[in-house]
Amino acid sequence: MKRYGLVGYPLGHSFSQKYFSKKFEELNISHSHRYDVFEIESLSGFTQIWDRYPDLEGVNVTIPYKIEVMSFLDKIDVSAASVKAVNVVKRKGNKLIGFNSDVFGFKESLKTWLMGVELEALIFGSGGSSLAVQAGLRALNIPFKIVSREITRGDFTYSQLSQDPSIINRYHLLINTTPIGMSPNIEDGPPISYESIGHNHYCFDLIYNPENTFFIRQGRLHNARTKNGLEMLILQAEKSWEIWNK
C-alpha cells in the first residue's frame, strides 16, 4: 500500500482526501493507494505519524503548520526554501523533504484570472499561505503590500485600514490568505472597510469552503470581480502528486 495524507488542525471535511481518493479510483489504483487525514493539535506528533505508517509516501501540510513543519524535515527543496513555507512533504528513503506547491497553484490560478490586467495587491495575512502568495506575486511582477495584526509582520495593520479606508482604494487586487471566513465561521471576514471596495477591485480568497465566503460576498455586493481558492487547490494538489511521483 502506498499511503498519502493531509496534516493540519483543525481539518473538518478534507477536500484533499476526497480529491485524491477520487483520483486513485480514476487511475484504477485505489487498491494500492490511499489518502488519510492526520489532524494533530501539535506538530510534536508529526514524526510519530511517519513511525506509525511505514508505507506513508508523502503528505500535504495545511494551516497552521506550513512554516513550523520545516524544523521537522531533513531537507528543504528550493521551491520551499525560497518561500520559507512547506505544504508538501515527501519521504525519500529515511529522509523527509519539504516542497511548496502553493506558489505554483496560486500563480497559475491568478494569471489565468487577471489575463494581463496590471494591478497592485494588498495581502491580508502574513502566515505560510501569505508567503506563497507573495512569491507568486513576485514571479508575476505584481507589487504588493501586506496587512497583518502587527505592524512588525506587515506594511499595514487592520487598524490602519479602518482609520484610513483610502488605503484599499489604492490597491485593486485584494487577497485573503487568512482562515477568517472558513466554514463553519462563514459570517466572518477580514476586518476591513468593505465600503471602500468598488468595480475596479479583484477579490481573491484562498478559502474554498464555503465557496462564497463573507469576503467574496462583500466583494460582489460592491461590484468587484471575485475568485475563491478551489482552482488553486486543485492545481497545487496535482503538483503535489507530481512531486511524490518524480
C-alpha positions in Angstrom: 0.0 0.0 0.0 1.2 3.5 -0.8 -0.2 5.9 1.7 -0.6 9.7 1.5 -2.3 12.2 3.7 -3.1 15.7 5.0 -1.6 17.2 8.2 -3.2 20.2 9.9 -5.5 21.4 12.6 -8.4 21.7 12.5 -9.3 19.9 9.3 -13.0 19.2 9.2 -14.1 17.9 5.9 -11.0 17.3 3.8 -11.1 18.4 0.1 -7.7 16.7 -0.4 -8.9 13.3 0.9 -11.9 13.4 -1.4 -9.9 14.6 -4.4 -7.1 12.1 -4.1 -9.5 9.2 -3.3 -11.4 10.0 -6.5 -8.1 10.4 -8.4 -6.9 6.9 -7.2 -10.2 5.4 -8.4 -10.0 7.1 -11.8 -6.4 5.8 -12.2 -7.5 2.3 -11.1 -5.0 2.3 -8.2 -7.4 2.6 -5.2 -6.5 -1.0 -4.2 -2.9 0.1 -3.7 -3.1 3.8 -2.8 -4.9 5.6 -0.1 -5.1 9.1 1.3 -5.7 9.7 5.0 -6.3 12.7 7.3 -3.9 13.4 10.2 -5.5 16.0 12.4 -2.9 16.8 15.1 -3.2 19.6 17.7 0.6 19.9 17.8 3.4 19.1 15.5 5.0 17.2 18.3 3.0 14.3 16.8 4.4 14.8 13.3 7.3 12.3 13.4 5.0 9.8 15.1 2.8 9.7 12.0 5.8 8.6 9.9 6.8 6.0 12.5 3.3 4.6 12.7 2.8 4.3 8.9 6.0 3.0 7.2 4.0 2.9 4.0 3.4 6.7 4.1 5.0 8.2 1.0 4.1 11.8 1.4 1.7 14.4 3.0 0.2 17.7 2.3 0.6 20.3 5.1 -2.0 22.9 5.7 -2.9 25.6 8.3 -1.3 26.3 10.8 1.8 24.2 10.2 3.3 25.4 6.9 6.1 27.3 8.5 6.6 25.3 11.7 6.9 21.9 9.9 10.2 23.0 8.3 12.1 22.3 11.5 11.0 18.6 11.4 12.4 18.0 7.9 15.8 16.7 6.8 15.9 18.7 3.6 14.1 21.7 2.1 13.6 21.8 -1.7 14.4 25.1 -3.5 10.6 25.5 -4.1 10.0 25.8 -0.4 13.4 27.4 0.7 12.7 30.5 -1.4 9.2 30.8 0.2 10.1 29.7 3.7 6.9 27.6 3.9 6.2 23.9 3.1 2.9 22.4 2.1 4.2 19.1 0.6 6.4 16.6 2.3 7.9 13.6 0.5 9.6 10.6 2.1 12.7 9.6 0.2 14.5 6.7 1.9 14.7 7.7 5.5 14.7 11.4 4.8 11.7 13.8 4.8 11.9 16.5 2.1 9.8 19.7 2.1 8.4 21.3 -1.1 6.0 24.1 -1.9 3.2 23.6 -4.5 1.1 26.5 -3.2 3.1 29.1 -5.2 2.5 27.2 -8.4 -1.2 26.8 -7.7 -1.7 30.4 -6.8 0.4 31.9 -9.6 -1.3 29.8 -12.4 -4.8 30.5 -11.0 -4.2 34.2 -10.6 -2.5 34.6 -14.1 -5.5 32.9 -15.8 -8.0 35.1 -13.9 -6.3 38.5 -14.4 -5.4 38.0 -18.1 -2.7 40.6 -18.1 -4.5 43.3 -16.1 -1.9 45.3 -14.2 -2.8 45.8 -10.5 -1.1 46.4 -7.1 -2.1 43.9 -4.4 -3.0 44.1 -0.8 -2.4 40.7 1.0 -4.4 40.0 4.2 -2.4 37.8 6.4 1.3 37.1 7.0 1.4 33.3 7.6 2.5 30.4 5.4 -0.1 30.8 2.8 0.7 34.5 2.6 4.4 33.7 1.9 3.4 31.5 -1.0 1.2 34.3 -2.4 4.0 36.8 -2.0 6.3 34.5 -4.0 3.6 34.1 -6.7 3.1 37.8 -7.0 6.9 38.4 -7.3 7.1 35.9 -10.1 4.3 37.8 -11.9 5.9 41.2 -11.2 2.8 42.4 -9.2 3.7 44.9 -6.5 2.1 44.2 -3.1 1.8 45.3 0.5 0.9 43.1 3.5 -1.8 43.7 6.1 -1.3 42.0 9.5 -2.5 42.4 13.1 1.0 43.5 14.0 2.9 46.2 12.1 6.2 44.2 12.5 4.7 41.5 10.3 3.5 43.6 7.5 3.2 47.1 5.9 -0.2 48.0 7.3 -2.3 46.8 10.3 -6.1 46.2 10.1 -6.4 49.2 12.5 -4.7 51.4 10.0 -7.1 50.3 7.2 -10.0 51.1 9.5 -8.7 54.5 10.2 -7.8 55.2 6.6 -10.2 53.4 4.2 -8.5 55.2 1.2 -5.7 52.6 1.5 -8.0 50.0 -0.1 -8.7 52.4 -2.9 -5.0 52.4 -3.8 -4.7 48.6 -4.2 -7.1 46.9 -6.6 -6.1 43.3 -6.0 -7.2 42.2 -2.6 -6.1 38.7 -1.4 -7.3 36.9 1.7 -4.7 34.4 2.9 -6.1 34.0 6.4 -8.5 31.3 7.6 -11.0 34.0 8.5 -14.3 33.1 6.9 -13.6 29.4 6.6 -16.5 27.0 7.4 -18.2 26.9 9.9 -17.4 30.6 10.6 -19.0 31.8 7.3 -20.1 35.2 8.6 -16.6 36.2 9.4 -14.2 38.1 7.1 -11.0 40.2 7.2 -11.7 43.3 9.4 -11.6 45.8 6.6 -13.8 48.6 5.2 -15.8 46.8 2.6 -17.5 50.0 1.6 -14.1 51.0 0.0 -14.3 48.2 -2.5 -15.5 49.1 -6.0 -15.9 47.8 -9.5 -12.1 48.2 -10.1 -11.3 45.7 -7.4 -10.4 42.0 -7.8 -11.1 40.0 -4.6 -9.2 36.6 -4.4 -10.0 34.4 -1.3 -7.7 31.4 -0.8 -10.6 29.8 1.1 -12.7 27.3 -0.9 -15.1 26.2 1.8 -17.6 27.8 1.7 -17.5 28.6 -2.0 -18.8 32.1 -1.3 -17.1 33.5 1.7 -18.1 36.7 3.5 -15.1 38.4 1.8 -16.3 37.3 -1.6 -20.0 38.1 -1.0 -19.0 41.6 0.1 -16.8 42.0 -2.9 -19.7 41.1 -5.2 -22.0 43.3 -3.3 -19.7 46.2 -4.2 -19.3 45.1 -7.8 -15.8 43.7 -7.6 -14.6 40.7 -9.5 -14.2 37.6 -7.2 -12.5 34.3 -7.2 -12.1 31.6 -4.5 -9.3 29.2 -3.8 -10.7 26.0 -5.4 -8.8 26.2 -8.7 -5.6 27.0 -6.8 -6.2 24.0 -4.5 -6.7 21.6 -7.5 -3.5 23.0 -9.2 -1.4 22.6 -6.1 -2.8 19.1 -5.5 -1.8 18.0 -9.0 1.7 19.5 -8.4 1.8 17.5 -5.1 1.1 14.3 -7.0 3.8 15.1 -9.5 6.3 15.8 -6.6 5.5 12.5 -4.9 6.0 10.5 -8.1 9.2 12.0 -9.5 
